[in-house]
Amino acid sequence: MPDFLKRLGTAAVLIAMLLAALFTLPRAGVAALMALIIGIGGLEWARLCGMGDLLGRLYAAGLVAAMAGLFMAGAYESAFVAAAAFWIVAAPAWLWLGVRPRHGVALAVAGFLVLVPPALAMIALRPLDALLVLGVAWIADTAAYLVGRRWGRRRLAPGISPGKTWEGAAGGLIAASAYAIILSILVGGGMAVFLGAAALLVVVGVVGDLFESAAKRQAGVKDSGALLPGHGGMLDRIDSATAVLPVAALLVPCLR
């Protein structure tokens, strides 16, 4: 089966499962699902940081415990602000300087910002808001993939992810902007505000994607795992969403 069809089939199944969970489970149920996703993603991230099996399991358990503690305390906003600062300031600077194998400890610390805040965002956002926010990431990712394959010529970050191109990124931004315009018409919000929010989310989504690619490159692996056919590991599926969700959780109240 062609890789794109595998990706499409896996994505369709995951989206259906996510929709069922968001719109049928109580908040505690969504939190349990997020804990499962964090646990899987944490194991993959631990391997990228060079941890062994035992330490990796302890690390993943620590991520789940951190999410559970913040969930029970209701301390969402501080996690979102910390994640937004990481994705808008720290991660781009780190990518510019280079993510190296000697950065294992720093990457392990960063893993808490990569995985915990987006899980909390999925819990804190209303189901429809969460779905619409994820739509930005999905639409931008899909458009970037298709445009990049067809017209991509100039590499966006050849030292990190040779497959990503400026043309693909532009295609993702245009598609997300069209999506934002449609949403602004449907919900009656200011079009300029929606377009600005979409542009910011597309940019941080690209940063999230590149940061995970850099983490994999310094670990010497192509995929974070082999859990999802056509995608690789859990982190390979949620890479841009990890950056988009916490930033969106701060923006959504401004768009209502």
Stockholm file with secondary structure:
# STOCKHOLM 1.0

chainA/1-256         MPDFLKRLGTAAVLIAMLLAALFTLPRAGVAALMALIIGIGGLEWARLCGMGDLLGRLYAAGLVAAMAGLFMAGAYESAFVAAAAFWIVAAPAWLWLGVRPRHGVALAVAGFLVLVPPALAMIALRPLDALLVLGVAWIADTAAYLVGRRWGRRRLAPGISPGKTWEGAAGGLIAASAYAIILSILVGGGMAVFLGAAALLVVVGVVGDLFESAAKRQAGVKDSGALLPGHGGMLDRIDSATAVLPVAALLVPCLR
#=GR chainA/1-256 SS CCHHHHHHHHHHHHHHHHHHHHHHSCHHHHHHHHHHHHHHHHHHHHHHTTCCHHHHHHHHHHHHHHHHHHHHHTCHHHHHHHHHHIIIIIHHHHHHHCCCGGGHHHHHHHHHHHHHHHHHHHHHSCHHHHHHHHHHHHHHHHHHHHHHHHHCCSEEETTTEEEEEHHHHHHHHHHHHHHHHHHHHHHTCCHHHHHHHHHHHHHHHHHHHHHHHHHHHHHTCSSSCSSBTTTBSHHHHHHHHHHHHHHHHHHHHHHC
#=GC SS_cons         CCHHHHHHHHHHHHHHHHHHHHHHSCHHHHHHHHHHHHHHHHHHHHHHTTCCHHHHHHHHHHHHHHHHHHHHHTCHHHHHHHHHHIIIIIHHHHHHHCCCGGGHHHHHHHHHHHHHHHHHHHHHSCHHHHHHHHHHHHHHHHHHHHHHHHHCCSEEETTTEEEEEHHHHHHHHHHHHHHHHHHHHHHTCCHHHHHHHHHHHHHHHHHHHHHHHHHHHHHTCSSSCSSBTTTBSHHHHHHHHHHHHHHHHHHHHHHC
//
